[in-house]
Every structure is written in structure tokens, then in C-alpha cells.
Amino acid sequence: GIGVVVHGRLQAAIHEGDGPDAARWVDQARAFNRDARSPQPTWIDVYDLIVLVERGELDAAADRAERLGEVGHDKLEVLTGVRLAIALGRGRTAEAEAHVATLLDKAEDGDGLDADGVAEILPAALERGLAPDAARRMVAAIRRYNGGPSSVMEPARRRLEAYVALADGQPEEAWSLIEAALAVPQERLPISAPQRATDH
């Protein structure tokens, strides 16, 4: 349906770093969901925060994140990661360390972290000063992709390890990891419903 298309376009804009387009698709998603009633924040609320962080509007993002309150278990990783990027960008080291601890504690609950969720926030966190060692611990804690086991999990982990290597001043290691991720045959990589919807 149209909701899946909007969601897919929003994800694509965020991944491509196109802030204005992402903001436009957030507005489209809110218009599409204007009659929906949810007791908890939706994914659109979380993506809205990501857009604000990417645009450098950290105070606005912090204020909106504070007003979100509690979120569902499925959104906790990404929202915590967004709050981590906000804290780093505002120079609040203690807050940032607390958010890293929250993520690692969640990982120890048994199901680890989700590669897709970590990918949403790790680059922004590294750009704002996340220590490479902390980032490596987050990547090492990945056990899922889009909520469960997947053939794409290992190449996704290597791609994230490449981000960390670059942040740690190791471009050759980063390139080696990217090559390993790209070497995975395309037929082993699943296509999500939002991505399928935006292929038309």
C-alpha cells in the first residue's frame, strides 16, 4: 500500500543523507497516518528524530526525544542510539556513556542488537565523537537483522566495522571490510518490503 511506499522512500532518503527529502517524507507519512491513534510513539516519530540529528538540529531533536517518553521494545535500540548521537553532539559525555551502556545491557538480554537498528545511528554517533572501542562493542553485539536471523547479517556487520575502522584512522582495514561485504552474492541478500515498494 501507499504507507509502505512512503516508509520506503523515507528510509531511502535517510540512508542517502538527503535531509530535505527525508523531512518531506516524514510530513507525507504524518499526513498518511493522521487518523491513526497509537498509545506509543511510532517509527515515524523515531525517523523524525534521525532527520533532525542529520540536519544538526540537536536541541530540537533533544526536546522532541524527551517528549516522546517510553517507546516499544522494537524501537528502543534506534531511539537510544539517536539519543546517544544527540548527547555526543551536545558534548554530554556522561549521558552518551549511559546510552552506550543501555544498548550493551539490552544486547546481553539474550537477543543481541539488530544490525539494521545499529546502522541507523552508528555513523551519526561516530561523526559526533563516539569512541571506536565503544562502537566495536556495539557491532560485536549484533545478533539480528530486521528482527531475526538473516543471511545479510554478516555483510551488514562488516559494513559497520568499516565505519568504525574509518573513524579509528584505519582506511585500509575499512576498505578490506567493504570488499568482504560486497563479495556476498546478491542472491543471498533479501529485499525488504519498503525497498520492493520503491522499485516501481
BELPEPE-V964627 format. One record per backbone hydrogen bond with DSSP energy under -0.5 kcal/mol. CO is the residue of the C=O (numbers start at 0). NH is the residue of the N-H. E is the energy in kcal/mol with one decimal. If there is no record, write none. Layout:
co | nh | e
CO | NH | E
CO | NH | E
This chain:
co | nh | e
0 | 4 | -1.5
1 | 5 | -2.5
2 | 6 | -2.3
3 | 7 | -2.6
4 | 8 | -2.7
5 | 9 | -2.3
6 | 10 | -2.4
7 | 11 | -2.4
8 | 12 | -2.4
9 | 13 | -2.2
10 | 14 | -2.6
11 | 15 | -1.9
12 | 17 | -2.5
13 | 16 | -1.2
16 | 18 | -1.3
17 | 21 | -2.6
18 | 22 | -2.8
19 | 23 | -2.0
20 | 24 | -2.1
21 | 25 | -2.0
22 | 26 | -2.1
23 | 27 | -2.0
24 | 28 | -2.5
25 | 29 | -2.5
26 | 30 | -2.3
27 | 31 | -2.4
28 | 32 | -2.1
30 | 33 | -1.1
32 | 35 | -1.9
41 | 45 | -1.4
42 | 46 | -3.0
43 | 47 | -2.2
44 | 48 | -1.3
45 | 49 | -1.8
46 | 50 | -2.4
47 | 51 | -1.9
48 | 52 | -2.5
49 | 53 | -2.6
50 | 54 | -1.7
51 | 56 | -2.4
52 | 55 | -1.5
55 | 57 | -1.6
56 | 60 | -2.2
57 | 61 | -2.8
58 | 62 | -2.4
59 | 63 | -2.4
60 | 64 | -2.7
61 | 65 | -2.2
62 | 66 | -1.6
63 | 67 | -0.9
64 | 67 | -0.6
64 | 68 | -0.7
65 | 68 | -0.5
69 | 40 | -0.6
71 | 74 | -1.5
71 | 75 | -0.8
72 | 75 | -0.6
72 | 76 | -0.5
74 | 78 | -2.5
75 | 79 | -2.6
76 | 80 | -2.3
77 | 81 | -2.4
78 | 82 | -2.5
79 | 83 | -2.0
80 | 84 | -2.3
81 | 85 | -2.3
82 | 86 | -2.5
83 | 87 | -2.5
84 | 88 | -2.4
85 | 89 | -1.6
86 | 91 | -2.9
87 | 90 | -1.5
90 | 92 | -1.1
91 | 95 | -2.2
92 | 96 | -2.7
93 | 97 | -2.0
94 | 98 | -2.0
95 | 99 | -2.3
96 | 100 | -2.3
97 | 101 | -2.1
98 | 102 | -2.2
99 | 103 | -2.5
100 | 104 | -2.6
101 | 105 | -2.2
102 | 106 | -2.0
103 | 107 | -1.4
105 | 108 | -1.4
106 | 109 | -1.1
106 | 111 | -1.3
112 | 142 | -2.8
112 | 143 | -1.8
113 | 117 | -2.7
114 | 118 | -2.4
115 | 119 | -1.1
116 | 120 | -0.8
117 | 120 | -0.9
117 | 121 | -2.8
120 | 124 | -2.2
121 | 125 | -2.8
122 | 126 | -2.4
123 | 127 | -1.1
124 | 129 | -2.4
125 | 128 | -1.7
130 | 134 | -2.3
131 | 135 | -2.7
132 | 136 | -1.8
133 | 137 | -1.8
134 | 138 | -2.4
135 | 139 | -2.7
136 | 140 | -1.0
138 | 141 | -1.6
140 | 112 | -2.4
143 | 114 | -3.5
144 | 147 | -1.2
147 | 144 | -2.6
149 | 152 | -1.3
151 | 155 | -2.1
152 | 156 | -2.3
153 | 157 | -2.3
154 | 158 | -2.2
155 | 159 | -2.0
156 | 160 | -2.5
157 | 161 | -1.8
158 | 162 | -1.5
159 | 163 | -1.9
160 | 164 | -2.5
161 | 165 | -2.4
162 | 166 | -2.3
163 | 167 | -1.6
164 | 169 | -2.8
165 | 168 | -1.8
169 | 173 | -2.2
170 | 174 | -2.5
171 | 175 | -2.1
172 | 176 | -2.1
173 | 177 | -2.2
174 | 178 | -2.5
175 | 179 | -1.9
176 | 180 | -2.1
177 | 181 | -2.6
178 | 182 | -1.3
180 | 183 | -1.1
184 | 187 | -1.8
185 | 188 | -1.9
187 | 189 | -0.6
191 | 195 | -2.3
192 | 196 | -2.4
193 | 197 | -1.3
195 | 198 | -1.2
196 | 199 | -0.7
